[in-house]
């Protein structure tokens, strides 16, 4: 028995692809995690939402990538010092009636529900929060309360001698 008998078939020199064995292994592992994240073990599908949080002297700004989604697909709410962004990205396969009878061999475009909860260091005035979706990006602007703005003092940082 050769050591090659213990290796995955695509690692053997006679493999059909010119791809490096580690690249092939990475693809297989990525595929396994893709399956796991999309309900491989019977769980609910969740969409991963990538977001940025930035701050100025007067406001916080949350931007979230929501490709293919519109304002109808997103819900933004405020509770105390928390802002909740949630929604659902519908599967194109489910939405398109002409897809009936079509067999999909691979589905990489994610669909499902998402929710992000962010806690800020102050109570949020829900009446002053603005949320806009443009080109698949949600931008939520949260003004800081006047007392937070007024009580913020910049401290000069000196170079040690």
C-alpha positions in Angstrom: 0.0 0.0 0.0 1.4 3.4 -1.0 1.1 6.6 0.9 -1.0 7.9 -2.1 -3.7 5.5 -1.1 -4.3 7.7 2.0 -4.5 11.0 0.1 -7.6 12.4 -1.4 -7.9 11.4 -5.1 -7.4 14.9 -6.3 -4.0 15.1 -4.6 -2.5 12.2 -6.6 -0.2 13.1 -9.6 -2.7 11.6 -12.1 -5.4 14.0 -11.0 -7.4 15.4 -13.8 -6.9 19.0 -12.9 -3.7 21.1 -13.0 -4.8 22.8 -9.8 -2.5 22.7 -6.9 -3.6 20.2 -4.2 -3.9 22.8 -1.5 -6.1 25.0 -3.6 -8.3 22.1 -4.3 -8.4 21.2 -0.6 -9.3 24.8 0.3 -12.2 24.7 -2.2 -13.5 21.5 -0.6 -13.2 23.0 2.9 -14.9 26.2 1.8 -17.7 24.3 0.3 -18.2 22.3 3.5 -18.5 25.5 5.5 -20.8 27.1 2.9 -23.0 24.1 3.3 -22.9 24.3 7.0 -23.8 28.0 7.0 -26.7 27.5 4.7 -28.6 25.0 6.8 -26.5 21.8 6.1 -27.6 20.4 9.5 -31.2 21.4 9.1 -30.9 24.8 10.7 -32.5 28.0 9.5 -30.8 30.0 6.8 -29.2 33.2 7.9 -27.7 35.9 5.7 -24.4 37.4 6.8 -24.6 41.2 6.8 -21.3 43.0 6.7 -21.4 46.5 8.3 -19.3 49.4 9.3 -19.9 51.7 12.3 -18.3 55.1 12.2 -18.5 58.1 14.5 -18.1 61.9 14.3 -18.5 64.5 17.1 -22.2 64.7 16.4 -23.4 61.3 15.2 -22.9 57.6 14.7 -23.3 56.1 11.2 -24.0 52.4 10.5 -23.6 51.2 6.9 -24.6 47.6 6.0 -24.2 45.8 2.7 -27.6 44.5 1.5 -27.1 43.6 -2.1 -30.3 43.1 -4.1 -32.5 44.4 -1.2 -34.8 47.4 -1.1 -36.3 49.4 1.7 -39.2 47.0 1.8 -36.9 44.1 2.8 -35.3 45.9 5.8 -36.6 46.9 9.2 -34.8 49.3 11.5 -35.9 49.8 15.1 -34.7 51.5 18.2 -35.0 50.3 21.8 -33.3 52.5 24.5 -29.6 52.4 23.6 -29.9 49.6 21.0 -30.5 49.8 17.3 -31.8 46.7 15.6 -31.5 46.1 11.8 -33.2 43.1 10.5 -34.7 41.8 7.3 -35.0 39.0 4.8 -33.3 38.4 1.5 -35.6 36.3 -0.6 -34.2 33.5 -2.8 -34.4 34.3 -6.5 -35.1 30.6 -7.0 -38.3 31.0 -4.9 -39.3 34.3 -6.4 -39.1 33.5 -10.1 -41.9 31.4 -11.4 -40.1 30.6 -14.7 -37.5 28.7 -12.6 -40.0 25.8 -11.9 -38.6 22.6 -13.4 -35.1 24.0 -13.3 -32.5 21.9 -11.5 -29.9 23.9 -9.7 -26.4 22.3 -9.4 -24.9 24.9 -7.1 -26.4 27.8 -5.2 -23.9 30.3 -3.8 -26.1 33.4 -3.6 -27.3 33.5 -0.1 -30.9 34.1 1.0 -32.6 34.1 4.4 -33.1 36.3 7.4 -30.6 38.5 9.2 -30.5 40.6 12.3 -27.9 42.9 13.7 -28.2 44.5 17.2 -25.8 47.3 18.1 -25.6 49.0 21.5 -24.5 52.6 21.6 -23.2 54.5 24.7 -26.4 56.7 25.0 -30.2 56.4 24.7 -31.2 56.9 21.1 -33.8 59.4 20.1 -35.8 57.3 17.5 -37.4 60.3 16.0 -34.0 61.7 14.8 -32.7 58.4 13.3 -32.5 58.3 9.5 -32.3 55.2 7.5 -31.8 55.1 3.7 -31.1 52.2 1.2 -29.3 53.1 -2.0 -27.5 50.8 -4.4 -27.7 47.8 -2.0 -26.2 49.7 1.0 -28.2 50.7 4.1 -27.0 53.8 5.8 -28.4 54.6 9.3 -27.5 57.9 10.9 -27.9 58.2 14.6 -27.4 61.7 16.1 -25.8 62.0 19.5 -27.9 63.7 22.2 -26.9 67.3 22.9 -25.6 66.4 26.4 -23.2 63.8 24.9 -22.0 66.3 22.3 -21.5 69.1 25.0 -19.8 66.8 27.5 -17.2 65.6 25.0 -13.9 67.2 25.4 -10.8 66.4 23.3 -7.7 65.8 25.3 -4.3 66.8 23.8 -1.9 63.9 23.6 1.7 64.9 24.2 4.9 63.1 23.2 6.8 61.5 26.1 10.2 63.0 26.8 
